[in-house]
Amino acid sequence: MTTNRRDFLSAAVTAAGAAVTGDLSHSNQHEHDHEHQAVPSDLTLRVKALESLLVEKGLVDRPALDALIDAYEHKIGPRNGARVIARAWVDPAYKQRLLTDANAAIAELGYGGQQGEHMQVVENSPKVHNLVVCTLCSCYPWSVLGLPPVWYKSAPYRSRSVIDPRGVLREFGLELPEDAEVRVWDSTAELRYLVLPERPAGSEGLSEEALAALVTRDAMVGVAKVMSPPKGVSA
């Protein structure tokens, strides 16, 4: 298998995200206990070694890496997908475009690009529940969901979602009615899926922005449903 500059850069972004998490954890620990020096974990050391190697080889530079990490943390992520879902809930015409041509409809809101070039949206209903997995690796629509969570990339999730999807959903706390059909969609490098969850009861009076705040990454992967807003919450 060949590896190009983009592959190295993508790997670096993912690795650096793990490094940031680890560094923050160690920093907080140090603030509470000044007498002990935290030893970086093996994963953190390997991530830092990878980053140093990429910089040394001239494949990336640290400012560019920081900019990419900031983009995925603050500009690209589940909030983008949540806005797509909320728009589909309030605009029937947009919803139809989203289900017919997801790429074009998502682009209307300004989202698209790497890891999200080819998308298909599948709709949940009381009788059909959709679950997204990538059985071969961890193909994931970065442009609308950000970086994939660790559990999505794990071997147990990738294998068991196909063999026992109801069991996997129960482990996430989602128990479906026996008469509901579970459809499993296998994302690939050529086509990635996004779940359009059911609009929750009690959200009829909410604004599009308030609706987007209810939508979670897990609901757009299919391992959860969107919860109804707390009583008293309004637009």
Secondary structure, DSSP 8 states (H G I E B T S, - for coil): ----HHHHHHHHHHHHHHHHHHHHHHHHHHHH-TTS-----HHHHHHHHHHHHHHHTTS--HHHHHHHHHHHHHTSSHHHHHHHHHHHHH-HHHHHHHHH-HHHHHHHTT---TT-SSEEEEE-BTTEEEEEE-SSS----HHHH-S--HHHHSHHHHHHHHH-HHHHHHHTT----TTSEEEEEE--SS-EEEEE----TT-TT--HHHHHHH--HHHHHTSS------TT---
